[in-house]
Amino acid sequence: MLLRSQPFFSVVAALRPIGALGRTSGPAMASSAVAQMPVSISAAFDGGNIEFVSSSCSASSASVVELRLRPDPLTELEQKRHMQWFAFRALPTASTSKVRYEIVNAADASYPEAWDGSAVCFSYDRLEWSRSWSTSYDSTSGTLSWEFDHAHRPGVPVYFAYFDLYPYERHLDLVDRAAASPRASVRSLGQTVQGRELECVEVGNGNLHVWVIHRQHPGETQASFYAEGLVTRLLGLGAANGRVDGLTSKLLERCTFHVVPHMNPDGAVMGHLRTNALGANLNREWATTEMYQAPTLERSPEVVHALAAMDASGVDLFVDVHGDEELPYAFVAGAEGCEVWGPRQEKLQGAFVAAYSRANGDMQTKFGYDPEPPKGANYAICSNQIAQRFDCVSVTLEMPFKNSAANHDRDAPFDGSRAAMLGASLLDAIAHVAPQLRPQGDEQGTPVFGPEDEYVVPTEKYRLDVVDA
């Protein structure tokens, strides 16, 4: 377990290469093992997660490489070691062709049912990603497997991952670009367990305070791409003279945006699925429940700092951005179980999601988590805590690890670039509801929207619908 005082290099050292050499006991054995390996496996990089088990070569069929997911630290609240995220580098020999990769402990993952319909992502440069449609899950053996033909690029390393990688360096580049923009300011809300900054990008000068936080769960890299798309549109990054579109310009007059691009950089660097460096599931750290005190500076300083900043500014609209392993949809989970839920919240949330779905085809209104029962909210969950604390529109936004069934395209499956576009489209949804978030004077009361904005009760039973797989 890493302590706050440990330097960054100790984290890197902990992510040592895991492969054939790690299974041998001497130079001669190591040389022999490498000579017989069809590929060398390593997870010793930012976000890497895998453990090598064994490999076998075959001249007549695909070689087989067996791997294991590496679990997160124990989560004190849930008494569970989460795992599902994986990312590793495979360096093939020049003569290696077909390899069958098998994750043999996939059944022990946090969400084993989510493997069904999943397709592993792969890349040669960690920038352009494709899907391996040969991916399959055998529930009997508990093995996730896929085949890959390295003969297409002999001897060239390949990266495999649960979703497109978004390394910490790219996050820092985004923050630096935002800090250089004359439109924005960047401040640190505090530091993480391992001493990384919890940056907040702030832009706009309106009276409405919009907070958007990303990647509380470090293995959900979609959220970082989403943040990049949102910040890019808010600041006009890459546009001529840093210009923004008309909708964004008007929205910045009405709203002040507080964007936290990365809530859990420690866990992300360490290759965790859901926890920070100390094993805290940040999205269960927003309130004390029963005998579990949260948040605390010792275990979850990321939440302590973010919540203090929200208390200081107030919150009029809040979005917590995630990725969902099971549902093949982007969707919103709202505050239906909170005590503040009523006609006003229902109207605003319905209009927000409906406008979002019109702005971007990857968002939809029909499928999502079944709502919590009335007054049955868990206030340790971030969006519930914020909804109740500030009586505001507060949602958890989820994106799929799988290809999107709402906007299905095997040639251009849901990936980091589409997550970024979904982030940019958030502004269209906010612009639609912003005038009625905090009405003044005679405008107070239940918001008024058209029939196209009616609230839709979501359902998790997506397999009952016709999905083009």
N, C-alpha and C positions, 0 to 999 in steps of 0.2 A: 504494500500500500504506500503510495507516494504522499509525502507530507508537504505542506506549504513551503517549507524552507529548502526543499530539494531543488537544485538548479536544473535548468532545461536539459543539459547534456545527459543527465541521468535518465531522463525519459527516453531519449534517443537510444541510449545504451540498452535500455530494457527491450527495445524493439529490434533485437539482434536477428540476423538471418536464421530462418528455420527451414532446413532442407536436408539433403542427403548427408552433407558434411556434418551436420549436427547429430547424426545418428551413428557416426563412426568414432573410433577411439584412437586412431593413429594415422600418420601420413600415408602409409601404404594402403590402409583400408580406405582412406578418403579418396586416393587416386583411383582405386579400383571401383569404388562406388560411383564416382563422377563418370568414369568411362562407360558404365552400364546404364546410366540414367538417360532416359529420352529427353527429359527437361530438368532444369534446376529451378527449384521453387524458393521464392523469397517474399516475405511480407515486411521487410525492414525498411519501410518508407512511411512518410506521413499518411496516416489513415489505413495502413496495412493491417490485415487480420487474416491469418490462416496458420494451421499447423500441418506440416508434412507428416504423413504416416508411412507410405511405402510407394514403390513403383515397380512395374514389370514391363519388360520389352517383348514385342512380338513382331516377327517378320511377316506373318500372314494376316494379322488383324491389327486393330488399334492397340497401342500401348496403353496401360492403365496407370493413372496416378491417383492415389488415395490421399485425401486431405481431411482435416477436422477444423470446425469453427472454434475460435478461441473465445471463451466467455468474458464478459465484463466482470469487474469486481463485484462482490456480494452487495446487493442493495438491502440496506438495513430494514427499510419499511416493508418491502415485499418479500424479504428473505429468499431472494432469487438471484442467480447469476444469468443475466440476459445475454443472448447471442442470436444473431441472424445476419448481421453485416459481415461481409467478407471482401477482401481486396488483396490481390497478390500478383506477383510478376513471375512469368514462366519463360525461362531462357532455354530454347530447344537447341539440340545439336544440329549441325548442318544436314544430317541425314534423317532427322526426325520428321515423320509425316503425320499420320493420324494418331491423336492421343484422346483417350477417354478420361475426363476428369470426374472424380467422384468425391463428394463431400459426404463422408460416411456417418456423421452424427447429425445430419439435417433434421432427423426426427426429434432431437433434443432442443431444437431452436425454440425461441420464445413463441413463435407463431408458425408451427409446422404446417398448418392447413394453408398457409399463404404460399407455400412452394408450388401448389397446383396452379398452372398457368403462368408461372414466372419464366423469364428468359434472361439468362446471364448476359451481362454487358461485357464487351471486350474492346480494346484499343491498342494500337501500336505506338501512339504518341501521347496518350492521356488527355488529348484534346478532342479528337474526333472519335465518337463511340458508336458501336453497332451492337446488335443483339445476336446471340446464338440461339436460333429457333429450334435447335436440336435438344434444348434443355428439357429434362423430364424428372419427375419425382416419383420414386417407388415407395409407396407408403408401407409396403410389407417389409422391405429391408431398411427403410428410413434413410434412403440415399438420394441425394440430388446429383444428377450427372448431366454431362454434355460432351459432345465430341468436337474436336477442333483439328483442322488439317493445317499443320505448320508448313507443309510443302509449298503453300502459296507464297510464303516469304521465308525461305530456308534460313535458319539460324538467327532470325530476328525475334527479340523478346516481345511478349504479348502481356498486356495487363488485363486481368479478369476482375470483375467486381459486381456487387449486387445492384449498384446503380453508378452512373458516371461519377468519377472522382472530382472533388472540389477541394484542393489542398489549401492549407493555411496560408501559404505564400500568395495564392490568388485572392484570398480574403484581404490580406494586408494591402495588396495592390489596389483593390476596390476602395478601401478606406483611404488610402493615400490620394487616389484620384478625387474622391469626394472632398477631402481636406483642401485640395488645390482649387476647388471650384469656388468662385466668388459668391455663389448662391448659398453655400452651406457652411456649417461649422461642425467640427468633430470634437467630441469630448469623451473622456473616459468616465464611465459610471462607477468604476472601481476595478479591482483585479480578481482574476479567477484563483482557484486553489493553487495552481502552479505559477501564478504571477503574470499571466497574460492579461492584456487590457480588455475590458468590456466596453468596446467603442459604441458610441451612439452618434449617428449622422442626423443633424437637425437642419431643416429647411422650411421656409415659409414664415409668414408673419400674421397669420389669422388667429382668431380667438378660439377656434376649435382645435383641440389637441388630439392628434391621431398617433397612436403608438402601434408599431409593427415590429414584432420580434421574430427571430428565426433560429432554427436548429438547436432547440433545447435538447433534442435527441440527436447526438452527433452522427449516428449512422444514416440519418435522413438528409443526404446531400442535396436532394431536390430543393430544400429550403434555401441553401446558399445561392443556387442559381436564381431562384425566385428573388432573393434580396438584390442580386446584381441587376436583374431586369427592372425592379422597382426603383432603385437608386439611379440607374442610368436614365430612366425617363424623368424622374423628379429633377435631375440636375442638368439634363441635356448633354450628358457625357458622350463625346464622339460626334455631336452635331456641330454644324457650322457656328462658330462664335458661341458655343454653349447654349444655343437657343432651345427653348422648350415649346411644345405644342400649345395651342390655345386653351384646351381644357386644363392642362397642367398649370398654366399661368394663372388662370382664374381660381383654380383650387388652392394655389399657394397664397392667394390673397385672403381666402376664407379660413385656411387651416395652417397649423404648424405641425409638421411631421417630425416624429422622433423614431428613427429606424435603427434597430439594433441588429446588424447583419449576422452576428454569431454569438449566441448565448453560451455555447459550450465548446470553445476551441480546444481545451485540454482533452476532453473525451474524443474529439474528432482526430486529433493528432495521434492518440493512442489506439485508434481503431475500434472504439467502443460502439455499441449499438444504441444504448439508451442512457448511459450514466456519465457523470463527470469523473475526475481523477480519483475521487474517494468513494465512488460507487453510489452517489446520490442520483436518483432519477429526478431531474430538475422539475419535470412537469407533475411531480407529486410533492413539491416542496413549498407550495404557496400558502399553506396554513397549517397550524398545529391540529392534529387529529388524534383523539384518544390519548395514548401514552407517547406519541411521537411528536417531538417539538420541531417545528419548521417555520420558516427557514432559519438557518444559523450561519454565522460567519465562519465557523469552523468547517462545516460540511457542505454548505450551499451558498457561498458568498455571492455567486452570480445572481441568485434570486433576491437576496437581501439588497444588493445595490440597485437592481432594476426596479424593484418595488418601491424603494425610497425615492427614486427619480420620478416615478409615476405619481406618488403621493404629492411630490412637490409641484408638479405641473397640472395635475388632474388629467383625466382621460375622458374623451367624448366618443371615441371609436377605437376599438382594439382588435388586432389580428395576430394570432400566434400561428406561425407557419411550420407545417410538419410534412412527413411522408407516411403513407399507410401501406403496410405490407400486403394486406388481403384484398381490399376492394380495388377494382381496375378503373377507378374514377377519381377525378378531382372533386372535392365536395367541402361543405362547411358544416361544422358541428356547433350548435349554438347554446343558448343559455336557458333552454326550456325547463330545466330542473331547478333554477334559481328562484328565490323568493321574490325577486324584482320582476320576474317574467309576467307579462300581462299584455293587453292589447297594443300598447305603444311598442314594446319590444318586438312583439310578433310582426306588426306592420313593418317596422324598420328592417328587421332581419329578412323578412320575405322579399322586400324591395331590393335590399342589398344583394342577395343571392340571385334574384331574377335578373337584375341589371348586369351582374357579373357574367351570367350565362349568355346573355345577349352580346356582351363585349368579346367573349372568348369561348370558342366551341369546346374547349377542354373542361370548362366548368359546367355543371348541370345541377338541377334542383331535386331530382327524384331519389337518388341513391345517396346514402350516407349512414352514419351511426343512428341506430334507433334512439330517439330522444330519451333523456332521463325522465323518470316520473315527476309529477309536480312536487316541488319543494324537496326533491331527492338529490340535489346536486352535491357533488364532492368538491368542497371549496379548496382542497389542496391542489386541484387541477387549475392551471393558470387562468384560462379564459373564464371559468366559473367565478374564480376569486375576483377578477377584474370587473366582470359584469355586476356582481353583488356590491363590490366596494364603491363603484362609481356610477351605478345605475346607467350603464351605457351599452350600446351595441358592442358585444364582445364575442368573438368566434375563434374556434380552432379551424384552420384551413389545412386540409389534407390533400396530398398529391400521390398518385400511384407509383409504386415500384414497377408494376406491370405496364404493359401497353394500355393506353386509354381506350376503354370501350365506348366512351362518349364521342370520340373523334378518332376512330380506328384507322391506322395506316401502317401497314407492315414495312413499307419502304421508308417511312419517316416516323418511327415509333416515338412514344413519349420519352423525352430525354431532357438533358439539361437546358437545351435551347428553348424547348417548349415550356419548361418550368420558368425560364426567364421571361418569356412572353406573357405567361400567366401573371407574373409579378408586375409587369408593366400595365396589364389590364386592370389591376386592382384600382387604379385611379378612376377608371370609368364607373366602377361600382360605387366608390366613395362619393364621386361628384353627384351621382343620382340621389343619394340620401342625405348629403351634407346639409342642404337647406332646412331639413326637418329634424336634424339631430337634437338641437337645443333651441326650439322655437321660443320667441320672446313675445310678450304682450298678448294681443288678441289672437296670435297664432298658436298659443299653447293648447295642448290637448292631444288627442290621438292623431297621428300623422295620416295624411290622405294620399293614397296612391291609386293607380288604375288597376283593373282586374288582372292585367298581365303581371302585376307585382304581388299577387296573393301568396301568402306563406304556404309552403308545401311541406307536409310532414314527411321526412325522409325515411327510407327503409334500407336495412342491410341486405335484404333478400334479393340481391341482384341476379342470382341465377334463375329466378322465376321469370325474368325478362328475357327477350331474345337478344343475345349478344353475338355479334359476328366475331368468332374467335379465329 
